[in-house]
Amino acid sequence: MDRVFSGIQPTGELHIGNWLGAVKNWVELQDRYECLYCAVDLHVLTVKYDPATLAERTREMLVSLMAAGLDPERSIIFAQSHVPEHTRLMWFFTNVTGIGELERMTQFKDKSQRMERVPAGLLMYPVLQAADILLYRANKVPVGEDQVQHLELSRDVARAWNAEFAPDEPYFPEPQPLLTPAKRIMGLDGEAKMSKSLGNTIGIFETPEQIWDKLKPAKTDPARKTKKDPGTPELCNLYTLHQHFSPAETVTAVADKCRSAGWGCLECKRVLADTVTAQLAPIRERGEALRADRSGVDRAIARGAERARALAVDTMRGVERRMGFLPVIQG
């Protein structure tokens, strides 16, 4: 069976942008592939973060993934830092990766330009990402369009390592992308990608009241200055959310009423609030149940790390043997 790996940083709450853009697809992939899903807490080190909250945020992200439908019995769900082989393999890969390749990465160029002192970890981020994937010899990776370049580097790393250390029979696969059906999810401000740091998100655990409070001021088609002005639904960010959350007949009605000025934007937002609330309600309920069973969650996380590490140790034995390292002799 093909093996899938993907991860998400525990830098904030899981919001509907994450859910639509990645996690909803991960849930569906569980039925077709052998899946590993990870809270990539080591990647957090490339930006400013609060050490006092990292552990709980990592745990909360894993709870959120389980509440959203990832099943610890069908998938391996774990924290990246619980499997030390990630960083060990990263070091091996560092030595088959060119600096020029890393400096050309779009995310590195964008982020480094805003920094007075650029940490080396930011440059090496894609190498750790390659190690995350290839440690489990995953051959499928669900990604959004903005991550395709990093995945291409993972293939380059696999190809370079294989050429040097496994030329006759490639050891690492060249992972292929599984493009996420939902494209870039814009934030409620209609200006930028949905991001917790920009405050333009709806969290998957938010109450109906909180969802409504966030949707009320959300940006819509700028042509609709009054209720009587007709609009173009395709220019309205909230129409995109209707397409993801609302039934087909509701989406059609929203488009018709927008074009004909049959209702105002506030009425459209009220319908969207109701459909978002309805879809997120089961996730919110599962989240509450998981938080109430802290020991059960901790056991699931520990078991996930145990299963992931068994695969990782097996991969590293093959890596170290091919690279010529002295094996550990068990006493």
C-alpha positions in Angstrom: 0.0 0.0 0.0 1.2 3.5 -0.8 2.4 5.4 2.3 1.3 9.0 3.0 3.1 11.5 5.3 2.0 15.0 6.2 2.5 17.4 9.1 1.3 20.7 10.6 3.0 23.2 12.8 1.5 23.7 16.3 1.8 27.5 16.0 -1.9 28.2 16.8 -5.4 26.8 16.9 -6.5 24.6 14.0 -8.8 26.8 11.9 -11.1 26.3 9.0 -8.3 27.2 6.5 -6.2 24.3 7.8 -9.3 22.1 7.9 -10.4 22.8 4.3 -6.9 23.1 2.9 -5.4 20.0 4.5 -7.0 18.1 7.3 -10.3 17.3 5.7 -8.4 15.7 2.9 -6.2 13.8 5.4 -9.2 12.2 6.9 -10.4 10.9 3.6 -6.9 9.6 2.7 -7.0 7.3 5.7 -9.3 4.9 3.8 -7.0 4.6 0.8 -3.4 4.7 2.2 -1.2 3.9 5.1 -1.0 7.4 6.7 1.3 9.2 9.2 0.3 12.6 10.4 2.5 14.7 12.6 2.6 17.9 14.7 5.9 19.2 13.4 7.0 20.9 16.6 10.7 21.0 15.6 9.8 23.3 12.6 8.5 25.9 15.1 12.1 26.6 16.2 12.7 28.6 12.9 10.6 31.4 14.2 10.1 33.2 17.5 8.0 31.1 19.9 7.1 30.7 23.5 8.8 27.7 25.1 6.3 27.8 28.0 3.4 27.0 25.8 5.0 24.8 23.1 4.2 21.4 24.7 0.5 22.2 25.4 0.1 23.7 21.9 1.6 20.6 20.4 -0.7 18.4 22.4 -3.7 20.6 21.5 -2.9 20.3 17.8 -2.9 16.5 18.1 -6.2 16.7 19.9 -7.6 18.9 17.1 -6.4 16.5 14.4 -8.2 13.6 16.2 -11.3 15.7 16.7 -11.3 16.5 13.0 -11.5 12.8 12.2 -7.9 11.4 12.2 -8.2 8.0 13.8 -5.2 6.8 15.9 -6.3 3.2 15.0 -6.2 3.8 11.3 -3.4 6.4 11.1 -0.1 7.0 13.0 -0.6 10.3 14.8 2.4 11.7 16.7 4.6 14.6 17.7 7.7 15.0 15.5 10.1 15.6 18.4 9.1 12.2 19.9 11.0 10.5 17.1 14.6 11.7 17.3 15.5 10.0 14.0 13.9 13.0 12.2 16.9 15.2 13.0 19.4 12.4 12.6 18.3 11.8 9.0 18.2 15.5 8.4 22.0 15.7 9.2 22.7 13.0 6.7 20.6 14.7 4.0 22.3 18.1 4.8 25.4 16.7 3.2 23.8 15.8 -0.1 21.9 19.1 -0.5 23.4 22.2 -2.1 23.2 25.6 -0.4 22.2 27.2 -3.7 19.1 24.9 -3.9 18.0 26.0 -0.4 18.6 29.7 -1.0 16.3 29.6 -4.1 13.4 28.3 -2.0 10.6 30.9 -2.2 9.6 30.7 1.4 13.2 31.2 2.5 13.6 34.3 0.3 10.3 35.8 1.5 10.9 35.2 5.2 14.7 36.0 5.3 14.1 39.4 3.8 12.1 40.4 6.8 14.8 39.3 9.3 17.7 41.2 10.6 19.5 38.0 11.6 18.5 34.9 9.6 18.8 31.7 11.5 20.5 28.8 9.8 17.5 26.7 10.7 15.3 28.7 8.3 17.6 27.8 5.5 17.6 24.1 6.5 13.8 23.9 7.0 13.2 22.1 3.7 15.9 19.5 4.5 14.1 18.7 7.8 10.9 18.5 5.8 12.6 16.0 3.4 13.7 14.0 6.4 10.2 14.0 7.8 8.8 12.5 4.7 11.6 10.1 3.7 12.2 8.8 7.2 9.0 6.8 6.6 9.8 6.2 2.9 6.5 7.8 2.2 5.8 8.0 -1.6 2.7 10.3 -1.4 2.4 13.7 0.3 -0.8 15.7 0.4 0.2 19.4 -0.2 -1.2 22.7 -1.2 0.2 24.5 -4.2 2.4 26.7 -1.9 4.3 23.6 -0.7 5.0 21.9 -4.1 8.5 23.5 -4.3 9.5 22.0 -1.0 8.3 18.6 -2.1 10.3 19.0 -5.3 13.4 19.5 -3.0 12.5 16.3 -1.1 12.6 14.4 -4.4 15.9 16.0 -5.3 17.3 15.0 -1.9 16.1 11.4 -2.3 17.6 11.3 -5.8 20.9 12.7 -4.7 21.2 10.4 -1.7 20.2 7.3 -3.8 22.8 8.2 -6.4 25.6 8.4 -3.9 24.7 5.6 -1.5 22.2 3.3 -3.3 22.9 3.6 -7.0 22.0 0.0 -7.9 18.7 -0.1 -6.1 17.2 3.2 -4.9 16.4 3.1 -1.2 14.3 6.2 -0.9 11.2 6.8 -3.1 10.8 10.2 -4.8 7.5 11.3 -3.1 4.7 12.5 -5.4 2.2 15.2 -4.5 -1.4 14.6 -3.7 -2.7 18.1 -4.4 -5.4 19.1 -1.9 -8.8 19.7 -3.6 -9.4 23.0 -1.7 -7.2 25.7 -3.0 -5.8 28.7 -1.1 -8.3 29.7 1.6 -8.6 33.4 2.0 -9.0 35.0 5.4 -12.1 36.8 6.6 -10.4 40.1 5.7 -10.4 39.0 2.0 -6.8 40.2 1.7 -4.5 37.4 2.7 -4.5 33.6 3.3 -6.3 32.6 6.4 -3.7 32.8 9.2 -4.0 32.8 13.0 -1.3 35.5 13.2 -3.4 37.8 11.0 -6.5 37.2 13.1 -8.6 36.4 10.0 -9.6 32.9 10.9 -12.5 30.9 12.4 -11.2 28.2 14.7 -12.7 24.7 14.4 -13.7 24.7 18.1 -15.4 28.1 18.2 -18.9 28.4 19.5 -21.8 29.5 17.2 -21.7 32.9 18.9 -18.0 33.3 18.2 -18.4 32.2 14.5 -21.2 34.8 14.0 -19.1 37.5 15.7 -16.3 36.8 13.2 -18.5 36.6 10.1 -20.5 39.8 10.8 -17.6 42.2 9.9 -16.1 39.9 7.2 -15.3 41.5 3.9 -17.6 40.9 1.0 -17.9 42.1 -2.6 -16.9 45.8 -2.4 -19.5 46.7 -5.1 -22.3 45.9 -2.6 -22.2 49.2 -0.6 -25.9 48.9 0.2 -28.4 46.1 0.4 -29.9 47.3 -2.9 -26.7 47.0 -4.9 -26.3 43.8 -6.9 -23.0 41.9 -6.5 -20.8 39.4 -8.2 -20.6 36.3 -5.9 -17.3 35.1 -7.5 -15.7 38.3 -6.1 -16.9 37.7 -2.6 -14.7 35.7 -0.3 -17.6 34.4 1.7 -19.2 32.9 -1.4 -16.1 30.7 -1.6 -16.7 29.6 2.0 -20.4 28.8 1.1 -19.1 26.5 -1.7 -17.1 24.6 0.9 -19.7 24.5 3.7 -23.2 25.0 2.3 -25.3 22.5 0.4 -25.4 22.9 -3.4 -28.9 24.3 -3.4 -27.9 26.9 -0.8 -24.8 27.9 -2.9 -27.1 28.4 -5.9 -29.5 30.5 -3.9 -26.7 32.6 -2.5 -25.4 33.4 -6.0 -28.8 34.3 -7.3 -29.7 36.5 -4.4 -26.3 38.3 -4.5 -26.6 39.0 -8.3 -30.2 40.2 -8.0 -29.7 42.1 -4.7 -32.4 39.7 -3.3 -30.9 40.0 0.1 -28.1 41.9 1.9 -24.6 40.6 2.8 -25.7 40.3 6.5 -28.4 37.8 5.5 -25.8 35.9 3.4 -23.5 35.8 6.4 -26.2 34.5 8.7 -26.8 31.6 6.4 -23.1 30.9 6.2 -22.7 31.1 10.0 -25.4 28.4 10.4 -23.9 26.1 7.8 -20.3 26.5 9.3 -21.7 25.9 12.8 -23.5 22.7 11.7 -20.4 21.3 10.0 -18.1 22.1 12.8 -20.5 20.9 15.6 -19.4 17.2 15.5 -15.7 18.3 15.6 -16.3 20.6 18.6 -18.1 17.8 20.4 -15.3 15.3 19.8 -12.8 17.9 20.9 -14.6 18.3 24.2 -14.7 14.6 24.8 -11.0 14.2 24.0 -10.0 17.0 26.4 -12.0 15.3 29.1 -10.0 12.1 28.5 -6.5 13.5 28.9 -4.9 10.2 29.9 -6.5 8.5 26.9 -5.2 11.2 24.5 -1.7 10.9 26.1 -1.8 7.1 25.5 -2.8 7.6 21.9 0.0 10.1 21.3 2.6 7.8 23.0 1.4 4.9 20.9 1.6 6.9 17.7 5.2 7.8 18.5 6.0 4.2 19.3 4.6 3.1 15.9 6.3 5.9 14.0 9.7 5.2 15.7 9.5 1.5 14.8 9.4 2.6 11.1 12.0 5.3 11.6 14.5 3.0 13.3 14.1 0.4 10.5 14.7 3.1 7.8 17.8 4.4 9.7 19.3 1.0 9.9 19.2 0.8 6.1 20.6 4.4 5.8 23.5 3.8 8.2 24.4 0.5 6.6 24.5 2.0 3.1 26.5 5.0 4.4 29.1 2.8 6.0 28.6 3.6 9.7 29.7 1.2 12.4 26.6 -0.7 13.6 25.6 -0.8 17.2 26.3 -4.2 18.7 23.6 -5.3 21.1 25.1 -6.7 24.4 
